[in-house]
Amino acid sequence: MKFILTLLIVFTTFSIKAQNNSLVQNRGKINGRVVDSISRVPIAYAGVTLYQDGNDNPVNVAASDQKGNFSISNLADGNYRMVVEFLSYKKRIIDHIVIGKSTNLSLGNILLASIQTLLESVTITGKVPVIENKIDKLVYNAANDLTSQSGVATDVLKKVPQITVDIDGNVELQGSSGIRFLINGKPSSIFGSSITDALQSIPASQIKTIEVITSPGAKYDAAGTGGIINIILKNNNIQGINGAVNLSAGTRLENGSVNLNVKHGNLGLSTFFNGNSKPNTTTINSINRRSVFSDTINDLTQRGNSDVRRKGFSTGFSFDWTINKKNSLTGSVGYDFFKNANTSLTNQQIKVQKSSALITDDYSLLNSVNHSKENSLDLSLEYKKTFQKEGQELGIQITSGIGRDDLFYEQQQSDINTLVPFSGSNSKNPGKDNETEIVVDYTYPVNENLTIETGAKTIINTIESNVFMFDLNNATKEYTPNLSQSNKLDYTRNVYAYYLSGTFKLFNFLDIKSGLRYERTTANANYSQVGKIQLKPYNTFAPSFVLSHSFKNKQTLKLSYTYRIERPDYEDLNPFLDLSDPRNASTGNPDLKPEIGNNFELGFNKAYQKGTNLTIAAFYRHNGHDIKSFSTFYPSLTVGDSIYQNVTLSTRLNIGEEIQKGISISGSIPFSNKVTMRTNMFFTNQTIINKYTGGPNVNGFGYRLNLNGSYQIKQNWAAELFGNYNSSQKSIQGKRPAFFSYNLAVRKQFLNK
């Protein structure tokens, strides 16, 4: 039926144009693009009908193409109204269209809102699915998922196929933590110091979609052995003035956001403000650690509690200017701020036995305070030019991120009976993380079956870290500078990249996207205590390909390969020694080498009638120079001119190799026009080959299961329930615990959208 209707529309358009062929010159023209109001996905085959004011007979009709674009030309002077409609979407009427001589009017994006239409007891619902599979990525439409409207970005990621989030908020993609995070397709300095903290500062209500790219093509940076997660924030291109306010409150998190958009003709302006706060939360901590050296046994027992508080906000401004039909300019300014505070009180016991004889049995009280805050300013300017040939495009983009962070800790150990401090220290660690990117991309469609993409990129990254260390003087009970532990790091890294890729059909059977990316990395570091270190530059050749075949019965099979690299980031490199707990210290490692990944994936997608769909992806990943956190116990650790007893020091190391083999299964089943169930299952077997110490190696199985059920109560009422279970998972030196979470949401829509 849709095919016949499209033929009729196209035939009618052709007939009208043929009758007016002699009047082509000096006639008006209208063009636009029809998209879904929520997901901004193009709507193909939408009907576009044009009427002259005061006349119910159509002047012209058209149908949108696969990209949602349409064009109506040869229009006489006058006033018109346009009707845009498509099955299961609310009809859109655009009035007061004025056409004069040689008018070339662009209406930009025309947004259609999905509706539920009742036809003789049959309900037809037209909306974008929550999960979409494309040739090179998976798209999770968070705006269409009711239980994804509260919480923060970390809560949304728990629902995305192939992504796991542990109980501490650490994110993995297909079992790998080497992920390149983007916001609206661009890097952000908010991720510089702590990805976990940054994700917890983004309200879920601000997220439109999350793109998961497990096999990035040559156009993308080679960084990220696990792949790329692109968080797309909400934006609005409706003509006129519109806005939105979101508020949520709870015992563990409070969120709020305000958006305001102004669109007039070819210029759009947007501004936003959002914030969240985690009220004071008390957690109970316990550690039991035994270390054995020859005939000596060291036991550490810690029992205590911590009060944790977190708050942050983001604000920004953006513009979108369509200069003319072939040229556009967009820009944005964003500012992010968040801070954490942690106060803990811990009872600790240290017992040392030698040849079964008790040498030491000491009890003490540890009082520690940690503060961290980070702010970042992100600037972006992008110019895009299209050409006469459809699909030919040139893009130039400049982005700059300016990040500032400030870490502070103070700790004192006291006699448990007298509460008099016998040792203590504090440290301040201000830092800077600045990054500028210049990108040029060019797309040229050679013919219907071959498209060439090429481009170049320069990344300039500078990191500065200052450590100011102070020790408690037992005699004066005052803090004095510790110059041997104070340090300064200046680190510069530049990346120069070029890529070439092609998309084409082979034997009219396979859709192929392949390419090669070249990157040259130069870096140098300067330490105040050591001096300048010239790091050896290195070259990276990163090939990639995707082979895809679509069957007639809505089945798709694809095979992909990509070569990835994981460069150490600020958190990995920062030599700041965190001694807020003198028994459990941590530091970065400026000598880290980049991690190398080779990733293979075989995926299958099947769409059934009535909306059911199934996606299965099997993968194999091999990482060399694998970067892991590694802990070493020291009975006595000398740092500068200070000596610490019974310390476990954690740092980042190139531990060896890691192999991940697994499968991801996700699907959706509409049991009726009111009830829909979605599931997402992930199973993986992990092998870590420990080359750093020569063993032992680690082999373990892990899985994640979640289930989401939605129920349309009435026309404006909906409810959803979400549950998630993560199994325990072995690590290089231990095991992460299993955990379960659930979420229930009810929504009532007011007024008309």
N, C-alpha and C positions, 0 to 999 in steps of 0.2 A: 504493500500500500504506500509506504513512504517513498519507494523507488518510482512508482507511477506518478505520485504527486510531484516529485522533484522533476520528472520529465516534462510534466505539464507546465510547471513554472518556468523551466528553462525554455520550452518551446514557445510559450507566450511571450517571454522576454525577447526571444529572437525575432518573433513576428513583429512586435511593436517597434523594435530597433530597425528592422528592414524597411518598414513603412516610412520611417523618418530619416532614412540614410542621407537624403539630400540636404537635411537641415542640421547636420552634425556641427558645423562650425558655429561658434558664438552661442551654443546652447549650454545650459547648466548641467552640473554633475554632482551626485551625492555618493559618498562611500562611507563605510563603517565596518564594525566588527561585532558580532554577536557572541557574548560569553555568559557563562553561568555566574550569577550574582555572588555566590559564596566562594566557589573554588577558582573562578576566573578561567575555567577550562573552556576553549572555543566550542560553540554549538554549531555543528554542521547541518545543512539542509533546513535551516530555519526559514520560514516564509516572510518576505519583506514586501509589503504592499503600500503603494504611494497613491494618495488621493489629493485632488485639488480642493481647497476649501469651498464648502457649499455644494459639493458634488459627491455622490456615493458610488460613482463608477470609478474603478481604479484606473489611474493614468499609466502605471507601470508596476510590474511585480518582478521579484528576483528571489534567488535562494542563496544562502550563505554556503561557502565552500568548506573544505575539510578544516581550514584554519579559522572558520567563522567569518571570513571576509565577504563583503558583497559590494556591488557598485551599480548605480543606476545613472545613465547618462542621457543626453539629448532632451533635456527638460526645458520647456518654455518658461518665460518669466512668469512669476506668480507666487501665491502662497499655498503651501502644501501641509499635509499631515501624513505621518507614516505609522503603519501598524506592523509590529514585529511579533511573530508568534511561533511557537513550536509545541509539539505534543508534551503535555504534563508540565508546561511552564505557563506562568501568568502572562497574559497578553500585555505588550508594552506599546503605548500610544505616544508619539512625539508630535506635538503641535507647533504651529508658528514657524514653519520652515520657509524661509524666504529665498527665492531663486531669482537672480538677475542675469544679465548677459555675462557669459564666460565665468559664472560662479562655479567654483570647485570646492564644495563643502564637505569637510570631514567631520563625522559625528563621533569619531573615536570609538571607545568600547560602549556597546549597548548591553546593559545588564538585564538578564531575564531571571526572575525568581521562580524556583520550582514550587509547584502546588500539588495538592491532592484533588483530583477531579473525579466525581462520582458519576458513573455512567451505567444506568440500569443495574444497580447493585454490584457493579464491578469497580473497585477502587484502583486507579492507576496512579502510581507515585513516580514522579520524575525527579531524581536527584543524583548527584555525583556520589559514587560509592565511597565509603570511608577509606578503603585501600585500593589503589590503582597500580597496575604493573605496566611499565613501559620498557622499551628496548634496552635502556641503559640505567634505569632507576626504578625504585619503588616509592610511591607517593602515599603518605598517610594524611588524609584530610581531617585534621584535628577539629576544624570548625564544624564538621558534621557529626562529631562524636560528643554526646551530651556530657559524659563523665570526664571529658578532657577540658572542661571549662573552668575547673577549679584547680587549685594547687599551683605548681611551678613547672618549668620545662622538664625537670627530672621525672615528674609524675606522668607527663605525656609520653616521654620516651619509653616508659615501661610497657606501653601498649603497642609499640611499633614492632612489626615482624623483624626478626633477626637481631634485635637490640636487647641487651640485658643490662639491668641496673642493679648493683648490689645494695646491701643494706646501708652502706656508707655513702651512696650516691655516685659511685664510680661507674662509668659507662663503658660497655664493650659492644663491638659490632662483629657478629659472627665469631665471638670468643676473643677478639683482639681489642686491646685498649688503645692501639695506635690509630686514632681517629682525627681527621681534619674537620673541625667545626667551622661552619660559615653561617652568617646571618644575612638573609636576602641575597645569597650568592656571593657575598664579600667577606673577607676576613675581618675580625673585630679584635681590638686590643683588650676587650673585656675578658677574653679567654687566656690572657698572657700568664697570670700568676697561678690561678686555680680554676680548672674547668668545672670542677664540682661546685664551687661557690658561685661561679658565673651562671651556671644553669639554674641554680636555686634562686637567682635574682630575676629571672624572666617569668612573669606571670603566665600561666597557661592560657588565660583568656585572650592574650595578645597573639597567640600562635594560630596562623591560618593552616599551614601545611608543614610537614616534615618530609624532606626528600632524603632517601637512603640510597647512596650510590656505592655499591660494593665493588663494582668494576669500572672505575672512572676512566674515561677516554683520554686521549692525548691532550685535549684542550684544557683539562684540569691539571692543577699542580700534582707532581708526583708524590708530594708529602702525604703521609697517612697510610701505614701498612694495612690498617683495617678497612680503609675506605673513607668516604665523606658523608657527613650528616649536615644537611643544609636546612636551617630553620627559617621558614618564610613567615614574616610577621604580617598582620592584617593591614590592609590598605583599602581605600574606597575611591572609585572613579565615577561615582554617580554625579550627574550635573546638579549644580546648586550647592546648598550648604547642608551638611549632615554631620552627625556625630554619634558617639556611643559612650555610655558609662557602665562600668562593671565593678561590682563590689562583692566581696565574699569575706566571711569571718569564721573562725573556728578556734579550737583549743590549741592547735599546733601551727596555724598559719593564717595571716590576714592579708588580703590582696585588694588592690584597687587600681583602676585605670580609666583614663579619659582620652578620647580621640575626637578630633575635629578636622573635617575635610571641606574644602571649598573647591568647586570645579566650575569654571566658566569658559566655555568655548575650548580653546586649545591649551589652557593653562590650569593646572591643578596644584593646590597647596594643601599640605597636611601637617598637623602637629599632634603630639601625644605626650602624655605623662602617665607613668605607672609606677607603683611601688608595692613592696610587700614587707612584712615584718613577722618574724618568728618570735613569739613571746618567750619569756624565760622558761626554759625546759631543763629539768633535772634528770640526769642520767646516772646510773650506777655502773661503776667500772671495777673490773677485777682482773688481775694478772697473776698467773702461777708459772714461773719459769725455772727450769733446772738446767744448769750447764755443768758438764763433766770434763775435767782436765786431768788425765792420768788418774791419780788416787785422790783428787780433790773434787768435791761436789759443792757447787754454789746454788743456793735456792733463794729466789726472790718472790715474795708474796706481797701484793698490793691490793688494798680494798679501799674504795672511796667513792665520791660522787662529784659530778661536774654540773655547773649551771651554765647553759649555753643560750646566747641571744644572737639574733641575726636580723639585719634590716638593710634595705637598699631601695633605690629608685632609678628610673630611666626616663629621659625626656629627649625630644628631638623635633626636628623640622625637616620637611622635604618638599621638593617641587618637581613637577613634570610638565615640561613645555614642548608642545608639538609645534616647532617653528613653521614647518610646512609639511606637505605630504611626504617628503623624503628625508626630512631632518628633524631630530628631536634631541632634547637636552634634559637630563635629570640630575638632581643633586640632593644631598642630604647631610645633615649635621646631627650627630647623636651624642648624648652624654650619659654615662652610667656610673653609679656609685653604689657600693655596698660595704658593710663592715660586720665583723664578727667579734664577739667577746666570750671568753671562756674562763671561768673561775673554778678551780678544783681544790679539794682537800682530800688527801690520801694517807691512810695508815700503811706503813710498809715494814716488812721484816726481812732482814738479810741473815741467812744462816750459811756458814761455811764449815764443811766437814773434811777432814783429811785422815785417810786410813781409818774411817769410822769414828774418829775422835772429833768432838765438837770444838772448833777453833773460835768461831764467832757466832753470836746470836744477838743481833742488834735490832731494836725497835725505834722507829722515828716517824715524824709527821712531815709530809710534804705539802706545802702550800704554794700553788702556782697560779699565775694569771697570764692569759694570752689575749692579745688584741691584734686584729688585722683589719686594714681598710684598703680599698682600691677604688680608683676612679679612672675613667678612660674617656677620651674624646675621639670620635670617629668622623672623618670627613670623606665625602665621596662626590665625584663629578663624572658623569658619563655622557658621551656624545654618540649618537647612532645615526647612520646614514643608510638609506635604502636606495636602490637603483631601479632603472626601468625594467630590468630583468627580475622577475619574481624570485625571491629567495636570496638575491645578491645583497650582501649587507657588510658594512664596515662599522666597527665599534672601537672607541677609544675610552679608556677608563683610568681614572687616577683615584686611589684611595690612600688615606693616611690615618694611622691609629697612634694616639699618644696616650700611653698608659703610665700611671703612677701608683705605687703601692707602698704600704708602710706596715712592717711587722714589728711586734714588740712582745717580749715575754719577761717575766720576773718570777723567780722561784727561791724559796727558802726551805731548808731542812732544819727541823727543830727536835730537840730531845723530847720524847713523848711524855716525860714526867714533868720537866720544868718548863717546857714550851719555849726555851731559850734557843734562838737560831745558832747553829754551829757552822753552817755554810749557806751560801746563796750567790745568785748572779742575776743580772738582767742584761738584755741586749736590744738594741734598736737596729732595724734593717730597712731603711728607705731604699727604694729602687725605681728604675725607669725602664720601660719597654716600649720603644718607638719603632714603627714599621710603616714604610711607604711602598706602594705597588703602582707600577705603570704598566698597563695592559693594552695591546692592540690585537684585535681579532678581525679576521676577514673570511667571509663565506661566499663561495662562488658555485652556483649550480651549473655544471657543464651541460647536462641534459636531464631528462626526467629520471634517469636511472643512476646518475652520478653527481655527487656534491662534494666539493673540496673545501676543507677548512684549514686555515693556517693562522699563525699569530706569534707574537713574542711578548715576553714579560720580564720585568726587572723588579726584584724585591730587595729593599735595603732595610736591614734590621739592626738596631743598636740596643744593647742592654747595659745598664749600669746598676751595680749593687754595692751598697756600703754597709759594713757591719761595724757597729760600735759596741764593744763588750765591756762590762763592768763586773767586778767581783765584790762580794761583801767582806769588809774588813772586820774580823771577829773582835778586835780590840775596840774599835771606834763605832762599830755597827753602821758604818757608812759604806757606800759603794765607791770604789776607786777604779779608774780606767785600767783595762787589761790590754795593753798594746800588742802583745804577742798573739792574741786571738782576734783583734780587730783587723779588718781587711777591706780592700776595695777591688771590685772587678769591673773592667770595661771590656765589653765583648761586642764585636761587629761581625755581621754575617751578610753577605750579598749573594743573591741567586740570579743568574741570567739564563733565561729559558727561550726555546723556540720549539714549535710543534707543527706537524703536518698530519692531517687525517683525511680519510675519505669515507663516504657512505654510498654504497652502491648495491645493485642487485646482481646476483650471479645465476645464470641459467633460468632466470625468472622463477627461482625457487628459494634462494637464500637472500635474506637481507643482511648485509655485512657492514660493520663499522670498524675500521682499523686505523691505526696511526702510530706515530713514534714521537716521543718528546725527549728533547735534550736539555739538560740542566747542568750548569757549571756553578759550583759553590766555592766561594772563598771566605775565609774567616780568620780572625786574629783575636787574641785575648791579652789583656794587660792586668797583672795582679800587683797590688801595692807591695806585697811581701816577697814576690818572686821576680817581677819585671815582665817585659813583653814576651809573649810566646807567639810565634808565627805558625799557624796551623796549616797543614798541607792542603792545598785546594784539590778538589776531586770532581770528576765528570760522571754524570748519570745519564744513561740511555734507557728510557722507559717505554717499551713497546706495549701495545694493548690491542685487543680485538673482541668483537661481539659477533657471533653468528646466530641468526634468528630465522625461524621458519614458522609461518602462520598457516594452520590448516583451515579447511573450509568450515568445520564445525566449531569455530571459536576456540581453537586450541593453539597455543604457542609454545615452541620449544627453542631454547637458546643456550649457547655455550659461550663462555667468556674467559679471557685471561687478561691479567694486568700485572705490571711490575710496579712496585711501590717502594717508597723510602720514608723512613721516619726520622727526621732530624730532632735532636734533643731540644726541648723548649726551655723557657726561663726557669720553670720550677725544677727541671732536671739539672740544669747547669749551676744554679745559684749555690755558691759555697757556704752560705749562711748556716752556721751550726746551731741547731735548735736544742738547747739544754734545759727547756722548761721542765722536763722530767729528767734529772741527771742520770737515772737508771736506764732511760730509753731515749737516746739522742738520735737526731736525724740531720742529714746534710745532703746537698746536691753534689754533682760530679762533673766538673768542667772538662774532663778528659773523655767523655762519652763519644763513641763513634755512632754514626747513623745506622739505624736498623733497616735491613733489606727484606722486602717481602715479595713472594711470587704466589699469586692468587688465581685459582681456577674455580669456576662455578658452572653448574649445569642446572637450568631452571625450566620448569613446566608450569603453564597456566591454562586453565580451562574455565570458560564461562558457560554456565548452563542456562536453560530457560527459567524465567521467573526470578532472575537475579542471583541465583546460587553461583558461587565461584570458588575455585580451589587453586592454590599456588604451592608448588613444591620446589625447593632449591637445595641441591647438594653441593658442598664446597670442600675444597682442599686448600690449605694455606701453609706455606713454609716461610718462616722468618729466620734470617741469619743475623748475627750480632744482636740477638734478642735482648731488649732492654727490660730489666725487671728490678724491683726493689729487693735488696738483699741485706740481711741483718747479720752482724758479727758480734759475738760476745767477747768483751775484754775484761779480765780480772782487774787490770790496771790500764787506763788509757791516758796518755800524756797529750795535752793540747796546749801548745805554747809552753808557758811555765806553770801550768796547772795540771794536777793529776786527779783523775776521777776513778773511783773504785766500782767494780761490778757493773759495767756499762754495756748495754747492747746498742750498737751504732748501726743505723739503717741508712743506706744510700742507694743510688741507681747505678746498675752495672750492666755491661754487655755480657750477659750470663752464658750465652751459647746459641742454641737453636730451639725453635718452638714449632711444632706441627699441630695443626688443627684440622680435624676431619669431622664433618657433621652434616645435618640436614635440618631445614626449616620448613614447617608446614603451616600454612594459614588458609583460612576459608571463611565464607559467610553463607548462611542459609536463612532465607525468609520463610518461616513456617506458615505465615499468613500475612495479610496486609497490615497487621498490627505488631507481630512478633518477629524479631530478627535476632539470630545468634551468630556471633563471630568467635573464632578461636585462633590462637597463635601458639604454636609449639616449636621448641628449639632444642635439638639434641646434639651434643658435641663430645668428641673424645680428644683430649689434649695430651700431648707428649712434650716435655721440656727436657732437652739434653744439656746438662750442666757441665759446661767446659771450663767454667771459672775455677771451680774447686775439684773438678774431675768426678763429680757425683755427690750424692746419688741423683739419678734421673727421676723424673716424675711422670707418671701416667695416670690419668683420671678421667672419669666420665661425669658429665654434668648436663642438666636440662632445665628448661623453663617452660611452664604451662600457664596460659591465661585464657579466660573465658569472659565474653562480654554479651549481655542480653539486653535488648531494648524493647520497650513496649509502648505503643502509641495508645494512650488511654482515651483521649478524645482528640478533636481537631487541634486544639491548642495546648493539650497536656501530653507530656511524654515522660517516661521514666527509664533509667538504665542502671544496671548492676554490673560491676566489673570486679573480677578476682584474679590474683596473680600469685604464682608459687615459683620460687627459685630454689633449686636443689643446692646442697653443699657442693663446693668445688675445691679441688686440691690446688695449691699454689706451690711455688718453688720451695717454701719452707713451712708450710702449714696447710690449713684448710679454712675456707670462708664458710660461715654457717649458712644453713638453709633459712629461708624466711617466707612469710605469706602476708599479703596485703589485699584489701578490698576497698571498694568505693561505691557509694550509692548516690544517685542524683535524680532530681525531679525538676522538670522545667515547665513553666507556664508562660506562653507568649501573650503579650498585650498589644493592642492596637494593630494596625496594618503595617507590614514591612514595605 
